[in-house]
């Protein structure tokens, strides 16, 4: 999901069904990657790794002017982390 409206809809739906449930229970990193490759192939998309989608997500939101602190949170970076600035510094404030 890359759009705010989609995240809000999914989060509300999950909370209504089972407030304490994990969104993807039992999925392993290898299982997630296998499903990613299967889905990409079915959609005719090039074979990539999830990291590429993560970078696309970050750059897209920074180019749209999204706050970099919000993005740090979405990417799971620690509040004191400076990694986002070294990796995506070029895109911060690029809208």
Biopython code that builds the backbone (N, CA, C, O; Angstrom):
import numpy as np
from Bio.PDB.StructureBuilder import StructureBuilder

atoms = [
    (1, "UNK", "N", (0.846, -1.172, 0.000)),
    (1, "UNK", "CA", (0.000, 0.000, 0.000)),
    (1, "UNK", "C", (0.887, 1.229, 0.000)),
    (1, "UNK", "O", (1.816, 1.333, 0.801)),
    (2, "UNK", "N", (0.608, 2.134, -0.875)),
    (2, "UNK", "CA", (1.416, 3.346, -0.944)),
    (2, "UNK", "C", (0.597, 4.616, -0.756)),
    (2, "UNK", "O", (1.165, 5.707, -0.706)),
    (3, "UNK", "N", (-0.686, 4.505, -0.655)),
    (3, "UNK", "CA", (-1.529, 5.681, -0.490)),
    (3, "UNK", "C", (-2.143, 5.694, 0.908)),
    (3, "UNK", "O", (-2.536, 4.652, 1.434)),
    (4, "UNK", "N", (-2.221, 6.883, 1.498)),
    (4, "UNK", "CA", (-2.762, 7.008, 2.855)),
    (4, "UNK", "C", (-4.180, 6.471, 2.968)),
    (4, "UNK", "O", (-4.521, 5.826, 3.959)),
    (5, "UNK", "N", (-5.007, 6.730, 1.966)),
    (5, "UNK", "CA", (-6.402, 6.310, 2.062)),
    (5, "UNK", "C", (-6.516, 4.784, 2.147)),
    (5, "UNK", "O", (-7.406, 4.271, 2.824)),
    (6, "UNK", "N", (-5.627, 4.058, 1.469)),
    (6, "UNK", "CA", (-5.687, 2.592, 1.506)),
    (6, "UNK", "C", (-5.283, 2.068, 2.884)),
    (6, "UNK", "O", (-5.903, 1.143, 3.407)),
    (7, "UNK", "N", (-4.269, 2.648, 3.453)),
    (7, "UNK", "CA", (-3.820, 2.223, 4.779)),
    (7, "UNK", "C", (-4.920, 2.424, 5.802)),
    (7, "UNK", "O", (-5.159, 1.548, 6.634)),
    (8, "UNK", "N", (-5.581, 3.545, 5.754)),
    (8, "UNK", "CA", (-6.650, 3.836, 6.715)),
    (8, "UNK", "C", (-7.800, 2.843, 6.591)),
    (8, "UNK", "O", (-8.354, 2.409, 7.601)),
    (9, "UNK", "N", (-8.159, 2.483, 5.378)),
    (9, "UNK", "CA", (-9.259, 1.530, 5.160)),
    (9, "UNK", "C", (-8.877, 0.151, 5.681)),
    (9, "UNK", "O", (-9.670, -0.486, 6.375)),
    (10, "UNK", "N", (-7.687, -0.314, 5.361)),
    (10, "UNK", "CA", (-7.248, -1.633, 5.819)),
    (10, "UNK", "C", (-7.143, -1.660, 7.341)),
    (10, "UNK", "O", (-7.599, -2.611, 7.975)),
    (11, "UNK", "N", (-6.548, -0.631, 7.928)),
    (11, "UNK", "CA", (-6.393, -0.584, 9.384)),
    (11, "UNK", "C", (-7.748, -0.596, 10.082)),
    (11, "UNK", "O", (-7.923, -1.305, 11.074)),
    (12, "UNK", "N", (-8.701, 0.170, 9.585)),
    (12, "UNK", "CA", (-10.038, 0.208, 10.194)),
    (12, "UNK", "C", (-10.721, -1.151, 10.082)),
    (12, "UNK", "O", (-11.363, -1.604, 11.030)),
    (13, "UNK", "N", (-10.589, -1.795, 8.944)),
    (13, "UNK", "CA", (-11.206, -3.100, 8.732)),
    (13, "UNK", "C", (-10.613, -4.151, 9.670)),
    (13, "UNK", "O", (-11.345, -4.927, 10.284)),
    (14, "UNK", "N", (-9.300, -4.170, 9.778)),
    (14, "UNK", "CA", (-8.636, -5.133, 10.653)),
    (14, "UNK", "C", (-9.028, -4.886, 12.106)),
    (14, "UNK", "O", (-9.320, -5.831, 12.839)),
    (15, "UNK", "N", (-9.037, -3.640, 12.519)),
    (15, "UNK", "CA", (-9.403, -3.314, 13.906)),
    (15, "UNK", "C", (-10.845, -3.725, 14.207)),
    (15, "UNK", "O", (-11.143, -4.151, 15.323)),
    (16, "UNK", "N", (-11.733, -3.603, 13.236)),
    (16, "UNK", "CA", (-13.134, -3.990, 13.445)),
    (16, "UNK", "C", (-13.278, -5.509, 13.572)),
    (16, "UNK", "O", (-14.095, -5.999, 14.351)),
    (17, "UNK", "N", (-12.488, -6.236, 12.812)),
    (17, "UNK", "CA", (-12.573, -7.696, 12.840)),
    (17, "UNK", "C", (-11.916, -8.303, 14.074)),
    (17, "UNK", "O", (-12.494, -9.166, 14.736)),
    (18, "UNK", "N", (-10.737, -7.857, 14.369)),
    (18, "UNK", "CA", (-9.977, -8.442, 15.478)),
    (18, "UNK", "C", (-8.957, -7.420, 15.975)),
    (18, "UNK", "O", (-7.835, -7.373, 15.470)),
    (19, "UNK", "N", (-9.326, -6.617, 16.941)),
    (19, "UNK", "CA", (-8.457, -5.521, 17.391)),
    (19, "UNK", "C", (-7.044, -5.934, 17.796)),
    (19, "UNK", "O", (-6.120, -5.135, 17.648)),
    (20, "UNK", "N", (-6.843, -7.141, 18.295)),
    (20, "UNK", "CA", (-5.519, -7.542, 18.763)),
    (20, "UNK", "C", (-4.793, -8.466, 17.779)),
    (20, "UNK", "O", (-3.706, -8.957, 18.081)),
    (21, "UNK", "N", (-5.381, -8.700, 16.619)),
    (21, "UNK", "CA", (-4.795, -9.656, 15.673)),
    (21, "UNK", "C", (-3.645, -9.037, 14.883)),
    (21, "UNK", "O", (-3.629, -7.836, 14.615)),
    (22, "UNK", "N", (-2.693, -9.878, 14.519)),
    (22, "UNK", "CA", (-1.634, -9.463, 13.613)),
    (22, "UNK", "C", (-2.203, -9.430, 12.202)),
    (22, "UNK", "O", (-3.068, -10.239, 11.865)),
    (23, "UNK", "N", (-1.737, -8.520, 11.387)),
    (23, "UNK", "CA", (-2.266, -8.398, 10.034)),
    (23, "UNK", "C", (-1.876, -9.597, 9.167)),
    (23, "UNK", "O", (-2.693, -10.071, 8.377)),
    (24, "UNK", "N", (-0.659, -10.088, 9.298)),
    (24, "UNK", "CA", (-0.183, -11.222, 8.515)),
    (24, "UNK", "C", (0.411, -12.272, 9.454)),
    (24, "UNK", "O", (1.630, -12.442, 9.475)),
    (25, "UNK", "N", (-0.410, -12.979, 10.228)),
    (25, "UNK", "CA", (0.140, -13.935, 11.195)),
    (25, "UNK", "C", (0.811, -15.120, 10.506)),
    (25, "UNK", "O", (0.317, -15.641, 9.506)),
    (26, "UNK", "N", (1.933, -15.524, 11.058)),
    (26, "UNK", "CA", (2.605, -16.730, 10.589)),
    (26, "UNK", "C", (3.398, -16.610, 9.305)),
    (26, "UNK", "O", (3.987, -17.599, 8.868)),
    (27, "UNK", "N", (3.439, -15.456, 8.686)),
    (27, "UNK", "CA", (4.187, -15.346, 7.437)),
    (27, "UNK", "C", (5.678, -15.214, 7.759)),
    (27, "UNK", "O", (6.072, -14.476, 8.662)),
    (28, "UNK", "N", (6.474, -15.929, 7.016)),
    (28, "UNK", "CA", (7.930, -15.876, 7.195)),
    (28, "UNK", "C", (8.521, -14.962, 6.124)),
    (28, "UNK", "O", (7.875, -14.705, 5.109)),
    (29, "UNK", "N", (9.728, -14.474, 6.336)),
    (29, "UNK", "CA", (10.358, -13.659, 5.294)),
    (29, "UNK", "C", (10.465, -14.403, 3.956)),
    (29, "UNK", "O", (10.225, -13.822, 2.898)),
    (30, "UNK", "N", (10.824, -15.685, 4.011)),
    (30, "UNK", "CA", (10.928, -16.465, 2.770)),
    (30, "UNK", "C", (9.561, -16.629, 2.105)),
    (30, "UNK", "O", (9.450, -16.556, 0.881)),
    (31, "UNK", "N", (8.521, -16.851, 2.912)),
    (31, "UNK", "CA", (7.166, -16.977, 2.380)),
    (31, "UNK", "C", (6.672, -15.683, 1.758)),
    (31, "UNK", "O", (6.010, -15.691, 0.721)),
    (32, "UNK", "N", (7.002, -14.569, 2.404)),
    (32, "UNK", "CA", (6.606, -13.263, 1.867)),
    (32, "UNK", "C", (7.306, -12.994, 0.537)),
    (32, "UNK", "O", (6.689, -12.495, -0.404)),
    (33, "UNK", "N", (8.591, -13.327, 0.463)),
    (33, "UNK", "CA", (9.328, -13.116, -0.779)),
    (33, "UNK", "C", (8.791, -14.007, -1.897)),
    (33, "UNK", "O", (8.656, -13.559, -3.035)),
    (34, "UNK", "N", (8.486, -15.258, -1.581)),
    (34, "UNK", "CA", (7.928, -16.167, -2.582)),
    (34, "UNK", "C", (6.588, -15.641, -3.097)),
    (34, "UNK", "O", (6.331, -15.671, -4.301)),
    (35, "UNK", "N", (5.742, -15.165, -2.198)),
    (35, "UNK", "CA", (4.454, -14.610, -2.613)),
    (35, "UNK", "C", (4.638, -13.346, -3.445)),
    (35, "UNK", "O", (3.910, -13.120, -4.412)),
    (36, "UNK", "N", (5.603, -12.535, -3.069)),
    (36, "UNK", "CA", (5.912, -11.317, -3.830)),
    (36, "UNK", "C", (6.295, -11.669, -5.265)),
    (36, "UNK", "O", (5.805, -11.052, -6.211)),
    (37, "UNK", "N", (7.170, -12.662, -5.425)),
    (37, "UNK", "CA", (7.596, -13.061, -6.774)),
    (37, "UNK", "C", (6.437, -13.657, -7.572)),
    (37, "UNK", "O", (6.311, -13.397, -8.768)),
    (38, "UNK", "N", (5.601, -14.447, -6.925)),
    (38, "UNK", "CA", (4.446, -15.044, -7.599)),
    (38, "UNK", "C", (3.484, -13.962, -8.076)),
    (38, "UNK", "O", (2.994, -14.009, -9.204)),
    (39, "UNK", "N", (3.222, -12.994, -7.213)),
    (39, "UNK", "CA", (2.297, -11.905, -7.561)),
    (39, "UNK", "C", (2.861, -11.046, -8.687)),
    (39, "UNK", "O", (2.147, -10.703, -9.629)),
    (40, "UNK", "N", (4.142, -10.699, -8.589)),
    (40, "UNK", "CA", (4.772, -9.888, -9.638)),
    (40, "UNK", "C", (4.720, -10.602, -10.985)),
    (40, "UNK", "O", (4.435, -9.979, -12.008)),
    (41, "UNK", "N", (4.992, -11.888, -10.989)),
    (41, "UNK", "CA", (4.950, -12.655, -12.237)),
    (41, "UNK", "C", (3.535, -12.675, -12.813)),
    (41, "UNK", "O", (3.353, -12.504, -14.019)),
    (42, "UNK", "N", (2.527, -12.885, -11.952)),
    (42, "UNK", "CA", (1.133, -12.924, -12.407)),
    (42, "UNK", "C", (0.698, -11.585, -12.990)),
    (42, "UNK", "O", (-0.143, -11.544, -13.888)),
    (43, "UNK", "N", (1.263, -10.494, -12.489)),
    (43, "UNK", "CA", (0.915, -9.160, -12.977)),
    (43, "UNK", "C", (1.796, -8.694, -14.126)),
    (43, "UNK", "O", (1.608, -7.600, -14.658)),
    (44, "UNK", "N", (2.763, -9.532, -14.507)),
    (44, "UNK", "CA", (3.657, -9.166, -15.603)),
    (44, "UNK", "C", (4.686, -8.119, -15.213)),
    (44, "UNK", "O", (5.204, -7.407, -16.073)),
    (45, "UNK", "N", (4.988, -8.018, -13.917)),
    (45, "UNK", "CA", (5.971, -7.049, -13.435)),
    (45, "UNK", "C", (7.351, -7.690, -13.386)),
    (45, "UNK", "O", (7.462, -8.910, -13.268)),
    (46, "UNK", "N", (8.392, -6.888, -13.474)),
    (46, "UNK", "CA", (9.740, -7.455, -13.414)),
    (46, "UNK", "C", (10.027, -8.051, -12.037)),
    (46, "UNK", "O", (9.449, -7.631, -11.034)),
    (47, "UNK", "N", (10.909, -9.016, -12.005)),
    (47, "UNK", "CA", (11.291, -9.648, -10.741)),
    (47, "UNK", "C", (12.138, -8.665, -9.932)),
    (47, "UNK", "O", (13.166, -8.184, -10.408)),
    (48, "UNK", "N", (11.715, -8.381, -8.747)),
    (48, "UNK", "CA", (12.427, -7.470, -7.859)),
    (48, "UNK", "C", (12.443, -8.074, -6.460)),
    (48, "UNK", "O", (11.846, -9.121, -6.209)),
    (49, "UNK", "N", (13.121, -7.408, -5.581)),
    (49, "UNK", "CA", (13.069, -7.774, -4.174)),
    (49, "UNK", "C", (12.246, -6.704, -3.454)),
    (49, "UNK", "O", (12.097, -5.585, -3.947)),
    (50, "UNK", "N", (11.722, -7.057, -2.298)),
    (50, "UNK", "CA", (10.853, -6.121, -1.577)),
    (50, "UNK", "C", (11.553, -4.809, -1.267)),
    (50, "UNK", "O", (10.899, -3.769, -1.185)),
    (51, "UNK", "N", (12.848, -4.834, -1.096)),
    (51, "UNK", "CA", (13.612, -3.617, -0.803)),
    (51, "UNK", "C", (13.409, -2.561, -1.899)),
    (51, "UNK", "O", (13.346, -1.367, -1.607)),
    (52, "UNK", "N", (13.307, -3.000, -3.151)),
    (52, "UNK", "CA", (13.096, -2.048, -4.240)),
    (52, "UNK", "C", (11.771, -1.320, -4.075)),
    (52, "UNK", "O", (11.686, -0.116, -4.315)),
    (53, "UNK", "N", (10.733, -2.050, -3.666)),
    (53, "UNK", "CA", (9.430, -1.423, -3.445)),
    (53, "UNK", "C", (9.510, -0.457, -2.273)),
    (53, "UNK", "O", (8.871, 0.595, -2.289)),
    (54, "UNK", "N", (10.296, -0.810, -1.251)),
    (54, "UNK", "CA", (10.480, 0.051, -0.081)),
    (54, "UNK", "C", (11.110, 1.383, -0.509)),
    (54, "UNK", "O", (10.672, 2.449, -0.077)),
    (55, "UNK", "N", (12.130, 1.314, -1.352)),
    (55, "UNK", "CA", (12.771, 2.539, -1.829)),
    (55, "UNK", "C", (11.817, 3.353, -2.693)),
    (55, "UNK", "O", (11.776, 4.578, -2.579)),
    (56, "UNK", "N", (11.058, 2.699, -3.545)),
    (56, "UNK", "CA", (10.084, 3.409, -4.377)),
    (56, "UNK", "C", (9.062, 4.123, -3.505)),
    (56, "UNK", "O", (8.714, 5.273, -3.770)),
    (57, "UNK", "N", (8.583, 3.452, -2.471)),
    (57, "UNK", "CA", (7.631, 4.029, -1.523)),
    (57, "UNK", "C", (8.220, 5.287, -0.887)),
    (57, "UNK", "O", (7.560, 6.324, -0.830)),
    (58, "UNK", "N", (9.452, 5.194, -0.415)),
    (58, "UNK", "CA", (10.091, 6.324, 0.257)),
    (58, "UNK", "C", (10.278, 7.505, -0.685)),
    (58, "UNK", "O", (9.930, 8.634, -0.338)),
    (59, "UNK", "N", (10.814, 7.266, -1.850)),
    (59, "UNK", "CA", (11.072, 8.347, -2.804)),
    (59, "UNK", "C", (9.769, 8.993, -3.252)),
    (59, "UNK", "O", (9.684, 10.219, -3.336)),
    (60, "UNK", "N", (8.750, 8.186, -3.541)),
    (60, "UNK", "CA", (7.463, 8.727, -3.975)),
    (60, "UNK", "C", (6.898, 9.691, -2.936)),
    (60, "UNK", "O", (6.463, 10.792, -3.274)),
    (61, "UNK", "N", (6.907, 9.277, -1.676)),
    (61, "UNK", "CA", (6.329, 10.123, -0.640)),
    (61, "UNK", "C", (7.163, 11.374, -0.390)),
    (61, "UNK", "O", (6.603, 12.443, -0.145)),
    (62, "UNK", "N", (8.472, 11.267, -0.446)),
    (62, "UNK", "CA", (9.303, 12.454, -0.263)),
    (62, "UNK", "C", (9.124, 13.436, -1.416)),
    (62, "UNK", "O", (9.092, 14.647, -1.195)),
    (63, "UNK", "N", (9.009, 12.932, -2.634)),
    (63, "UNK", "CA", (8.777, 13.810, -3.783)),
    (63, "UNK", "C", (7.427, 14.514, -3.690)),
    (63, "UNK", "O", (7.263, 15.617, -4.210)),
    (64, "UNK", "N", (6.466, 13.883, -3.034)),
    (64, "UNK", "CA", (5.146, 14.489, -2.843)),
    (64, "UNK", "C", (5.128, 15.465, -1.669)),
    (64, "UNK", "O", (4.103, 16.086, -1.388)),
    (65, "UNK", "N", (6.259, 15.596, -0.989)),
    (65, "UNK", "CA", (6.350, 16.539, 0.108)),
    (65, "UNK", "C", (5.990, 15.979, 1.467)),
    (65, "UNK", "O", (5.800, 16.739, 2.417)),
    (66, "UNK", "N", (5.893, 14.681, 1.579)),
    (66, "UNK", "CA", (5.558, 14.045, 2.859)),
    (66, "UNK", "C", (6.668, 14.337, 3.863)),
    (66, "UNK", "O", (7.844, 14.373, 3.500)),
    (67, "UNK", "N", (6.304, 14.540, 5.098)),
    (67, "UNK", "CA", (7.249, 14.830, 6.165)),
    (67, "UNK", "C", (8.211, 13.659, 6.355)),
    (67, "UNK", "O", (7.791, 12.505, 6.442)),
    (68, "UNK", "N", (9.494, 13.969, 6.418)),
    (68, "UNK", "CA", (10.488, 12.895, 6.538)),
    (68, "UNK", "C", (10.425, 12.194, 7.892)),
    (68, "UNK", "O", (10.843, 11.041, 8.000)),
    (69, "UNK", "N", (9.913, 12.858, 8.924)),
    (69, "UNK", "CA", (9.743, 12.189, 10.215)),
    (69, "UNK", "C", (8.656, 11.116, 10.118)),
    (69, "UNK", "O", (8.787, 10.037, 10.696)),
    (70, "UNK", "N", (7.592, 11.419, 9.389)),
    (70, "UNK", "CA", (6.528, 10.426, 9.151)),
    (70, "UNK", "C", (7.112, 9.223, 8.424)),
    (70, "UNK", "O", (6.832, 8.075, 8.768)),
    (71, "UNK", "N", (7.934, 9.508, 7.405)),
    (71, "UNK", "CA", (8.522, 8.429, 6.616)),
    (71, "UNK", "C", (9.452, 7.567, 7.465)),
    (71, "UNK", "O", (9.452, 6.343, 7.340)),
    (72, "UNK", "N", (10.244, 8.203, 8.327)),
    (72, "UNK", "CA", (11.106, 7.431, 9.221)),
    (72, "UNK", "C", (10.276, 6.449, 10.034)),
    (72, "UNK", "O", (10.670, 5.297, 10.212)),
    (73, "UNK", "N", (9.144, 6.898, 10.520)),
    (73, "UNK", "CA", (8.268, 6.033, 11.296)),
    (73, "UNK", "C", (7.723, 4.892, 10.432)),
    (73, "UNK", "O", (7.704, 3.741, 10.867)),
    (74, "UNK", "N", (7.284, 5.205, 9.221)),
    (74, "UNK", "CA", (6.738, 4.187, 8.326)),
    (74, "UNK", "C", (7.771, 3.130, 7.955)),
    (74, "UNK", "O", (7.434, 1.957, 7.791)),
    (75, "UNK", "N", (9.023, 3.542, 7.823)),
    (75, "UNK", "CA", (10.078, 2.615, 7.450)),
    (75, "UNK", "C", (10.638, 1.850, 8.644)),
    (75, "UNK", "O", (11.447, 0.937, 8.482)),
    (76, "UNK", "N", (10.201, 2.228, 9.839)),
    (76, "UNK", "CA", (10.653, 1.531, 11.029)),
    (76, "UNK", "C", (11.996, 1.993, 11.548)),
    (76, "UNK", "O", (12.643, 1.276, 12.313)),
    (77, "UNK", "N", (12.429, 3.180, 11.146)),
    (77, "UNK", "CA", (13.696, 3.713, 11.632)),
    (77, "UNK", "C", (13.518, 4.252, 13.048)),
    (77, "UNK", "O", (12.452, 4.763, 13.392)),
    (78, "UNK", "N", (14.543, 4.142, 13.854)),
    (78, "UNK", "CA", (14.524, 4.692, 15.210)),
    (78, "UNK", "C", (14.440, 6.218, 15.136)),
    (78, "UNK", "O", (14.952, 6.818, 14.191)),
    (79, "UNK", "N", (13.798, 6.853, 16.127)),
    (79, "UNK", "CA", (13.668, 8.322, 16.107)),
    (79, "UNK", "C", (15.005, 9.053, 15.954)),
    (79, "UNK", "O", (15.057, 10.100, 15.309)),
    (80, "UNK", "N", (16.077, 8.527, 16.528)),
    (80, "UNK", "CA", (17.374, 9.193, 16.461)),
    (80, "UNK", "C", (18.190, 8.785, 15.230)),
    (80, "UNK", "O", (19.294, 9.290, 15.028)),
    (81, "UNK", "N", (17.662, 7.889, 14.417)),
    (81, "UNK", "CA", (18.381, 7.412, 13.236)),
    (81, "UNK", "C", (18.574, 8.535, 12.216)),
    (81, "UNK", "O", (17.677, 9.346, 11.988)),
    (82, "UNK", "N", (19.743, 8.565, 11.617)),
    (82, "UNK", "CA", (20.025, 9.533, 10.551)),
    (82, "UNK", "C", (20.109, 8.854, 9.187)),
    (82, "UNK", "O", (20.442, 9.497, 8.191)),
    (83, "UNK", "N", (19.811, 7.568, 9.139)),
    (83, "UNK", "CA", (19.923, 6.804, 7.894)),
    (83, "UNK", "C", (19.085, 7.406, 6.772)),
    (83, "UNK", "O", (19.525, 7.445, 5.623)),
    (84, "UNK", "N", (17.896, 7.869, 7.091)),
    (84, "UNK", "CA", (17.014, 8.413, 6.052)),
    (84, "UNK", "C", (17.662, 9.597, 5.332)),
    (84, "UNK", "O", (17.430, 9.804, 4.141)),
    (85, "UNK", "N", (18.466, 10.367, 6.049)),
    (85, "UNK", "CA", (19.091, 11.543, 5.441)),
    (85, "UNK", "C", (20.230, 11.147, 4.500)),
    (85, "UNK", "O", (20.440, 11.790, 3.472)),
    (86, "UNK", "N", (20.961, 10.094, 4.850)),
    (86, "UNK", "CA", (22.047, 9.678, 3.972)),
    (86, "UNK", "C", (21.527, 8.926, 2.752)),
    (86, "UNK", "O", (22.133, 8.991, 1.682)),
    (87, "UNK", "N", (20.414, 8.215, 2.900)),
    (87, "UNK", "CA", (19.865, 7.449, 1.782)),
    (87, "UNK", "C", (18.952, 8.299, 0.900)),
    (87, "UNK", "O", (19.032, 8.226, -0.327)),
    (88, "UNK", "N", (18.085, 9.107, 1.518)),
    (88, "UNK", "CA", (17.066, 9.847, 0.768)),
    (88, "UNK", "C", (17.195, 11.354, 0.875)),
    (88, "UNK", "O", (16.269, 12.079, 0.510)),
    (89, "UNK", "N", (18.316, 11.836, 1.363)),
    (89, "UNK", "CA", (18.511, 13.274, 1.569)),
    (89, "UNK", "C", (18.237, 14.110, 0.340)),
    (89, "UNK", "O", (17.720, 15.221, 0.452)),
    (90, "UNK", "N", (18.573, 13.597, -0.831)),
    (90, "UNK", "CA", (18.348, 14.310, -2.089)),
    (90, "UNK", "C", (16.868, 14.607, -2.319)),
    (90, "UNK", "O", (16.522, 15.609, -2.945)),
    (91, "UNK", "N", (16.003, 13.741, -1.816)),
    (91, "UNK", "CA", (14.562, 13.869, -2.071)),
    (91, "UNK", "C", (13.807, 14.635, -1.006)),
    (91, "UNK", "O", (12.651, 15.003, -1.215)),
    (92, "UNK", "N", (14.439, 14.884, 0.136)),
    (92, "UNK", "CA", (13.745, 15.598, 1.208)),
    (92, "UNK", "C", (13.565, 17.047, 0.760)),
    (92, "UNK", "O", (14.532, 17.736, 0.435)),
    (93, "UNK", "N", (12.327, 17.488, 0.748)),
    (93, "UNK", "CA", (11.996, 18.838, 0.284)),
    (93, "UNK", "C", (12.015, 18.987, -1.227)),
    (93, "UNK", "O", (12.165, 20.101, -1.729)),
    (94, "UNK", "N", (11.866, 17.891, -1.969)),
    (94, "UNK", "CA", (11.999, 17.919, -3.433)),
    (94, "UNK", "C", (10.677, 18.130, -4.175)),
    (94, "UNK", "O", (10.655, 18.054, -5.403)),
    (95, "UNK", "N", (9.570, 18.396, -3.461)),
    (95, "UNK", "CA", (8.289, 18.481, -4.166)),
    (95, "UNK", "C", (8.234, 19.629, -5.135)),
    (95, "UNK", "O", (7.217, 19.827, -5.801)),
]
sb = StructureBuilder()
sb.init_structure("model")
sb.init_model(0)
sb.init_chain("A")
sb.init_seg("    ")
for serial, (resi, resn, name, xyz) in enumerate(atoms, 1):
    if name == "N":
        sb.init_residue(resn, " ", resi, " ")
    sb.init_atom(name, np.array(xyz, "f"), 0.0, 1.0, " ", f" {name:<3s}", serial, name[0])
structure = sb.get_structure()
